[in-house]
Structure formats: structure tokens, C-alpha cells
């Protein structure tokens, strides 16, 4: 979701900027959308769009407790002045240190903890190949 956040944010800012320039002939004085909004698109707003807002998308009592912890001392994030800006504009999958899904630890110190990961990867590759074959994308 890191790239998705950045792309959506910049695409909307571009559209907003074009509208201001078309109307006034000048570049906007302020950025139209804050990084916090993009983070919300990727979390609670995404859950809401999927109809899952009561289970996921934010940390609250009774929700699933999906948590992603990033390494703030990685070179691309250091120094963190504003955590939201750092996440939206600079973070990526390589910064993910620890992940909890439904409260269960699934990644620690950058390593996935799934049992038999090689078999799972093989299953994913087979499922992908079957989907592509059925869709005739590669034919």
C-alpha cells in the first residue's frame, strides 16, 4: 500500500493543481491534500470501501488488531520529523520490521514467520499461473 498511497496522493494533488491553474492562471499556494488523508485512504477508508470497517482499518477495541511496525532508523526514513509524512512519502516494504495480523505475530525483524513458506510460495505461483491461463493474458 505504500506505492498506492503515494500514487493516489500525487494524482489527486495533480488534478487539484490543474483545476486551480485553469481557474486562476497561477499555481496553488497550498497543497490540497495532506499526507494524513492518504494514510487514511490506505487504512480506515479502504476498510470502509470493502465493507470491513467494523473489523479492520483502525486500532479499536473489538477490531482485528492488524499492526505494521516500521523501522524508523532505516536510511530512507531517518530522521523522522513527521511520522505520517515519512510513512506516506518515503516508507516501503523493506522498512516493515514486525507485523501482527488479527493479533498474531506473522513477521519479526523483517522475516516472515509462516510455517512452510516455500510450499506456500509454490502454491501462490501455481494459483497465479492457473488464473493467467484461464484469463488468456499470456496467450
Backbone torsions as a table, in degrees:
resi	resn	phi	psi	omega
1	UNK	NA	-11.1	-179.0
2	UNK	-61.2	-51.4	179.9
3	UNK	-64.4	-40.3	179.2
4	UNK	-59.5	-43.0	178.5
5	UNK	-60.2	-48.7	-177.7
6	UNK	-62.4	-46.1	-178.0
7	UNK	-63.8	-45.4	180.0
8	UNK	-63.7	-43.5	179.9
9	UNK	-60.8	-50.4	-176.3
10	UNK	-70.2	-34.9	177.5
11	UNK	-63.8	-44.8	179.7
12	UNK	-68.2	-39.9	176.6
13	UNK	-60.6	-40.0	178.2
14	UNK	-61.1	-47.3	178.7
15	UNK	-60.7	-44.0	179.2
16	UNK	-62.7	-43.4	179.3
17	UNK	-61.9	-43.7	178.9
18	UNK	-60.2	-40.7	180.0
19	UNK	-63.9	-43.0	179.1
20	UNK	-64.8	-44.3	-179.7
21	UNK	-64.2	-41.7	178.9
22	UNK	-62.7	-37.1	-177.6
23	UNK	-79.0	-42.9	-172.0
24	UNK	-109.1	-17.3	-175.5
25	UNK	78.8	3.8	-178.4
26	UNK	-126.8	154.9	175.2
27	UNK	-68.7	148.4	178.9
28	UNK	-63.0	149.3	178.5
29	UNK	-83.1	-22.3	-177.7
30	UNK	-131.8	155.0	174.6
31	UNK	-73.4	133.9	-172.7
32	UNK	-75.8	-31.3	-175.6
33	UNK	-129.8	131.7	-179.8
34	UNK	-82.4	154.3	177.2
35	UNK	-58.2	-33.8	179.7
36	UNK	-57.7	-37.3	178.2
37	UNK	-63.8	-41.9	178.8
38	UNK	-63.5	-39.5	177.1
39	UNK	-63.5	-39.3	177.1
40	UNK	-65.8	-36.8	176.9
41	UNK	-58.5	-38.6	-175.8
42	UNK	-82.2	-12.4	-177.3
43	UNK	-117.1	-95.6	-172.7
44	UNK	-65.4	-38.8	-179.9
45	UNK	-68.0	-38.0	176.4
46	UNK	-63.4	-41.8	177.4
47	UNK	-63.7	-41.1	179.2
48	UNK	-62.4	-44.3	179.8
49	UNK	-62.4	-32.5	179.9
50	UNK	-86.4	-0.5	-178.7
51	UNK	73.4	22.7	-175.7
52	UNK	-115.6	13.9	-174.5
53	UNK	-57.0	-28.7	-179.7
54	UNK	-76.2	-16.6	-177.8
55	UNK	-108.7	-35.8	-173.2
56	UNK	-138.5	176.3	172.6
57	UNK	103.8	-17.8	176.9
58	UNK	-157.2	162.7	177.2
59	UNK	-93.1	114.1	-179.6
60	UNK	-155.3	153.4	178.6
61	UNK	-55.1	133.8	178.6
62	UNK	89.2	-9.1	178.3
63	UNK	-88.8	171.9	-169.8
64	UNK	-67.3	-24.1	-180.0
65	UNK	67.8	56.4	169.8
66	UNK	-88.5	123.4	-175.7
67	UNK	-133.7	133.2	176.0
68	UNK	-118.7	122.6	178.1
69	UNK	-107.0	129.9	-179.3
70	UNK	-105.4	152.4	174.2
71	UNK	-84.2	106.2	-177.8
72	UNK	-75.2	-13.1	-179.3
73	UNK	-93.5	4.7	174.3
74	UNK	-65.8	149.3	-173.8
75	UNK	-54.9	-40.2	-177.6
76	UNK	-73.2	-9.9	179.6
77	UNK	-111.7	-14.8	-175.0
78	UNK	-85.5	135.5	-7.9
79	UNK	-85.1	146.7	177.1
80	UNK	-82.9	110.6	176.8
81	UNK	-92.0	-46.7	178.1
82	UNK	-129.9	112.4	-175.4
83	UNK	-57.8	-39.0	-178.9
84	UNK	-65.9	-46.4	177.5
85	UNK	-60.2	-42.6	-179.9
86	UNK	-60.9	-43.7	-179.7
87	UNK	-65.6	-51.5	-174.0
88	UNK	-69.6	-44.3	-172.3
89	UNK	-92.0	-21.0	-171.7
90	UNK	-129.5	-24.6	-174.2
91	UNK	-74.6	157.5	176.7
92	UNK	-152.2	179.3	-177.9
93	UNK	-55.5	-31.6	-179.1
94	UNK	-68.2	-17.4	178.1
95	UNK	-84.8	-9.6	-177.3
96	UNK	-74.0	118.3	-179.1
97	UNK	-97.9	-50.1	-172.9
98	UNK	-134.8	140.2	179.0
99	UNK	-136.0	133.4	171.1
100	UNK	-115.0	131.8	174.5
101	UNK	-119.1	120.6	-176.3
102	UNK	54.2	36.4	178.1
103	UNK	80.7	-1.8	-178.1
104	UNK	-100.7	129.4	179.7
105	UNK	-67.4	120.8	-179.7
106	UNK	-121.1	-12.2	176.5
107	UNK	-147.6	133.7	179.3
108	UNK	-140.4	134.6	-178.5
109	UNK	51.3	38.5	176.9
110	UNK	80.6	2.6	-177.1
111	UNK	-114.1	129.2	175.9
112	UNK	-67.2	141.6	-176.6
113	UNK	-106.7	13.8	179.6
114	UNK	-66.6	139.2	175.3
115	UNK	-72.0	143.6	175.8
116	UNK	53.1	51.3	-178.3
117	UNK	-59.9	-37.4	-179.9
118	UNK	-60.6	-42.8	179.0
119	UNK	-65.0	-41.7	179.6
120	UNK	-62.3	-41.1	178.7
121	UNK	-64.5	-39.8	178.1
122	UNK	-63.6	-41.8	177.6
123	UNK	-62.5	-41.5	178.1
124	UNK	-63.4	-42.4	179.0
125	UNK	-62.6	-41.9	179.6
126	UNK	-66.3	-41.7	178.8
127	UNK	-64.5	-40.6	178.0
128	UNK	-63.1	-45.8	179.5
129	UNK	-61.5	-41.0	179.3
130	UNK	-64.9	-42.5	178.5
131	UNK	-63.5	-44.1	179.3
132	UNK	-64.6	-39.3	178.6
133	UNK	-63.6	-42.1	179.4
134	UNK	-68.5	-32.7	-177.8
135	UNK	-86.2	-11.7	178.2
136	UNK	63.5	24.2	179.5
137	UNK	-64.0	-39.9	-175.3
138	UNK	-92.8	5.7	-176.8
139	UNK	-98.7	NA	NA
